[in-house]
Amino acid sequence: MPQLRDYQAVVFDMDGTLTPNMHLHEQAFAVFMQKYNIPTPDAQVAASLSGKRNSEIFPVLFGRELLADELNRYADEKEELYRTLMEHVHPVAGLYDFLRRLDEHQLKSAIATSAPHGNVGPTLERLNLPDYFGAITLGVEVANGKPAPDIFIEAARRLGAAAEQCIGIEDSFAGLTAVRAAGMYTVAIATTHTAEELAMAKPDIIVADYVELLNHFA
């Protein structure tokens, strides 16, 4: 059984990983797509888009390439819809206890998220963690978004940690692929997809929440 002391740092995705909020994004997308008469993508397509950057999501939804100003306008509109729902944001069970355990072992921590900058601060405020993380890396700050490993490698670099000595925690298929490609110990948290579905991403471990993850590292 792995021990936390065996690692240098933990890199967290944000949406769906720190907070079980993907249903809120789904609600915002539903309103947005209804307005623009966009058909609901099938489950396989929806799963493939989870964890990706808006620049990769919206061309798929519209079925065509988008000009930069179009993309920015549509993304801003959808994120504004999401932010009206943020009062429902809350931590995944056991998160604070897990973070305390990291502090006890003096492990650094970072966020690697595809979310736009405007969502990060409000989300961390809602979670009462505005200044907790040692580094925050956004999808727009790296050349290639998830499932490429760039964002997790960069997050580790900003912490001064070797990626191979980090634990990476994700809820999406794209994110888990990125964590594995970065060489991190890969933790899948089953807030957005079932454990059976997440098994296809071949993580090192699948947990329901941080209570279970704490027990794994006990």
N, C-alpha and C positions, 0 to 999 in steps of 0.2 A: 504494500500500500504506500503511495507517495506521501511525503511529508512536506508541509509548507516550507520548512527550513531548507529544503532542497532547491528552492527557487529564489530568484532575485526580485521578481515583480509579477504583478497580475495586470493584464490588459483587458478591460471590459468593453464590449459593445454597450450602447446606451438603450435605445428603444427595444423593448422586448427582453432585455437582459438585466438592466437595473430596475426597470418598471415593466409590468405586464400591460403595455399600452397599445399593442398593435391593433386591437379592436377599435381603438379611437382613430387611428390612421385609416382603418378600413371604412369607418363611418364618414370621415372627411372625404375620402376618395369616392364613396358612393354618391355623396351630394354633388361633388365636382363632376363625376361622369354623367350623372343624370342631366345636369345643366347642359353639357356638351354632346349629349346623346351618344356617349361612348358605351359600347356593350361591355358587360362584366366579363373579364377574362376567365378562362377556365382555371381549374384549381392548379394544374401543372404550371401554367404561365404565371399565375399569381405567386406561387411558391418560388419560381425562378426570379421574380422581381424583388422579393423580400430581401432587405438588407442592402439593396443597391442604391446608387445615387439618383437624384431626380433627373439628372441629365441622361440617364439610361432608362428610367422608367417611362417618362412621358412620350418619347418617340414610339415606344411599343404600344402604349395606350391609344395614341392617335393614328398609329399605323403608317407614319411617315416621318421623315426628318423634320426637325423644327429649327427655325431661325433662333438665334440667341435671345432676341428680345421676346419672342413667343415663349420659349422655354422658361425664361425668367418670370414672365407674367403668369403663366400657368402654375409654375411651382409656387410662386408667392401666394397665389389665390388659394391653392390647396392647403398650404401651410397655415394660412390665416384661418381657414376652416378648422384645421386641427387645433390651433391654439385656443379656439373658443371652447374646446373640450378638456383643456388641461387641468381643470379643477378635479378631474377624476384620476389624475396621475398619482400613483402610490408605489412604494417599494415592493419588490419581490420578497416574499417571506424569508426571513433570516438574513437579509442583506446587511443590516447594521451589525449584527453579531459577527458575520463573516468579516466585515471591514475592521471590527475591533480585533479579531484574530490576526488579521494582516498587520495591524499596528503592533501587536504584541511580538510578532516575529520580525518587525521592522522591514516588512516588504513594501516596496514602492507600488504605486498603482496609477494607471492611466486609462483614458477613454479613447477608443478608436471607433468613430461613428460616421455613418453616411448622412446623418441628419444635417440640415442646414444650420448655420451659425445661430440664426434667430431662435431656434428651438432649444439649443443646448443650455443656455443660461436659465431660462424659465423652468426647464425640466429639473435641473439640479437644485434650483430654489425650492421647487415643490417637494423634492426629496430631502430637503434640509442638508444638502451636500454642496453648497455653492463653491467652496474653496478646498474641498477634500483632495481632489486628484492632482497628482504631480504634473501631469501633462494631458492635454486634450488635442487629439489629432482629428481633423475633419476630412471627409472624403475628397473635398475639392482641393485639399492641400497636397495630394499625392497624384502621381501620373496615372495610375490605374486603380479603379475602384474595386471593391470586393466583387468577385471571388479572388482577385489577385491579392497577394500578401502585403502589398506596399504599405497600407495603412497600419498594419500591426507591426511591421518592421520599423516604421518611422516612430510609432508610439514608444516602442522599446528603446529606440535610439535616444529619444528625448528624455527618457528616464535614466539613460546611461546604463542600460541593461542589455545583455545579449538575448536575442529573441529566443534562442534555444533554452534559455534559463528562465523563461516566462510561462505563466499559465494564461491562456486566452479563453475568454468566456463569451459565448455567442448563442443566439436563438434561431438564426436563419441558416439556410443551406449555403448561400453565398458567403456569409460570414464564417461559417465553420470550415469551408474550403479554404478561405483566406488564412485562418488560424493554423490549420494543418500545413499549408504551404509555407508559412513563416517558420515552421519548426517548433512551434509552441506546444505545450501540453494542452490538449484540446478538450474543453468542457462545453457540452451542449446542455442548455437549460430549456426545459420543455414548457415554455410559457406560450409560445406561438404555434408550435407543431407538436404532435404527439411523440412520445419516446420511440414508437415504432417507426414513424416517419424519419425522425432524426437519425436513426441507426444507419440510414442509407448514406449519410455524410461521413460515417466511420470515425466519430470522435473517440477520444480515449475513454470518456465517461459521459453518461447522460444522467442528469438529475432533474427533479421536479422544481427545486428551489435551493436557496442557500442553506437551509436547515440540513438538507440531505448532503449538500456539498461539504459542509462542516464535518459531518460524520465521516465522509469519505477521506478527509484529510486528518482525522483524529489520530 
